[in-house]
Amino acid sequence: MNTTENTYRDRFTELEMSLPGFASLPLRHLRQEGMQRFIDNGFPTQRLENWKYTSVKTISQRAYQVHDHGCPGLDPSDLLPYLIAPVGVYRLVFVNGWFSRTLSDLHDFPEGVRVQSMAKVVDATPRTVEPYLENHQPGADQGFTHLNEALWSDGAFVLLSPGIRLDKPLHLLFLTTSSEKLKMTLPRNLIVAGAGSHAWMVESFVTLGHAAHCTNSHSTIILHDQAHVHHLLFLGENHSAQHVGTVETRLMGSSRLDSRLFSFGGERTRQEIHVHLAGEQAQCSLDGLFVGNENQHMDFHTSIHHMHANTRSQQLYKGILDGHAHGVFNGIITVLPHVLHTQSNQLSSNLLLSDTAEIDTKPQLEINSAAVQCSHGATVGSLDPEALFYLQSRGLDASTARSLLIQGFAAELLQRITSIPVQAWIERQFNKGDNHHES
Amino acid sequence: MNILEIKNLHVSVLNKPILRGLDLSLKEGEVHAIMGPNGSGKSTLANILVGRGDYHMTAGAILYHGEDLLVRTPEERARAGIFLAFQNPVEIPGVNNVQLLKEAFNAHRKYGQLPEMDAMSFRTYLQDRTKQLGLSDDWLFRPINVGFSGGEKKRNELLQMLVLEPQLAILDEIDSGLDIDALTDVANGVNALRHHRRSMLLITHYPRLLEQVHPDKVHVLIGGRLVATGGMELAVRLEEQGYGWLSEVAA
């Protein structure tokens, strides 16, 4: 077996007894199984169809430190640039993969809402999470997930009781402080929305500093009947960061997931979002906006599985690529045999701002049932020269005209965010990136 | 003094000569109409004035306030007071009218070395103008020209003009594709924009608009040259007899 993979196994053996959840036999077993699968399958390579466009050599061939506790004394004011808003938002902060109580703001949760550090929960009350934590099906393309299953450090555990309506957005902030040591952080989140509950959540990934690091994150979201969850994923790490993430979701009857992905950072990003529509009338909408320039590489894989009748899904992913950036969008929609009256729409729309930027976009439909409605499409274009001229003829200089058109391309995704503070924050992040690009 | 002076203008589009020796002078506050059949070069004249790419002057000169116009970029021309109401304004999804008006207005203010107008005053300034054109309150927040009818697009051009207060307005077939009522609305809009410091070039096929706007002069453009100049009586004769009687002059 490859020596890099073995390094992680050795580190696992060394750390195992100190890893969260060791006292629980089922959880201990999950970690061991994850490590075994990681060793069996290794890091994915480009020979795998699902990883065709994305090389992970920058991860597999470098020696990353996992579970580096080196946590500098951060002051709450250090967080300010990364906050959605200073007040009016619940906040859990993780520094280098570990929960920070002092930086978090967990005051005044309504009764029936449990929000805690995963590490703490699996040690104190492992039975709470045991029913929900399970390993992914083993697979050659799942190396990162298996590694996370074995070595995850901490993350958020969120449990909403039935009928609970979270009054403010919940922000899960994952901050890596970059240093000389090449760090890999392995967050793991579990979100369980009880029947009829409603919540707005943001998971954001950022870096303090410019040095390279790697994030390998995994989130599981379970929506019980009629729950409605807004889940926004913000990938805003520095331009030397490697980011691999997976979101697994399971939607029970009449529940609804609004997934919003915004990817602006990272050198190399691979994000997977998997949705199982596992109850009648469950529905999801998956939006994505990715902005890449220079040599950024961003690869998004979504899968939506219509497992029951009358389920609905819609997807809109937009890419804005400049410089030598490379984007990938791959969206799988499956409908099981005998599952009737499903509706699914998928659109991938891309704006290339340079001749050297590149996009690979591919819908993948596996529909085994007749009574379904399904549409999909992909577009790739550049800025409309007529529109640019129109704006210039009104007195706007070329760069302002260009910015306005780029904003216009992104606008529908920015405007569809239903939480006012979250929307204002994302717009700021988007415009910051644009200004940065102009300079 | 002439605000615009065009001398012996020759313009080619993709190496094809379109304008072939056009002369025109426009004084401050004057409204001139340019009429002519399809393909005579009317829109080429509009496009060369605002600096659209692919239009190349091969001979002649265009002076704006006595200075060479063609050395300036499209945005510099706009800030210096030139405005084209497009024949077919482009639709821009995701960018609303107020965003465009704000950026354009501030660019003009900056050029004129005036401070930016504060948000509240600008809002009032805009509302006065939408009201003047009888536009609804949500107009400003609609994406630029997206899903607009022909008449709405023309009125949107007039709104931009009303906000930017140009010194030279070129209206390229502002009357095309309009029914009688919409035409009257647009004509009223044009009349409201008349000002003793503002000159206008009305490019049109039809005298109907001119009957309501009353230009100071009417020119006929055929084969890339002005072949006749007169008053409203010229427009009326064109309506009755067509362009045939002028073809000999153009040949």
Interface residues (C-beta under 8 A of the other chain):
Chain A: D384 P385 E386 A387 F389 Y390 L391 Q392 S393 R394 G395 L396 D397 A398 T400 L404 L405 Q407 G408 F409 A410 A411 E412
Chain B: V50 G51 R52 G53 T73 P74 E75 R77 A78 R79 F83 L84 F86 P89 V90 I92 P93 G94 V95 Q99 L100 E103 A104 A107 H108 Y111 P143 Q160 L164
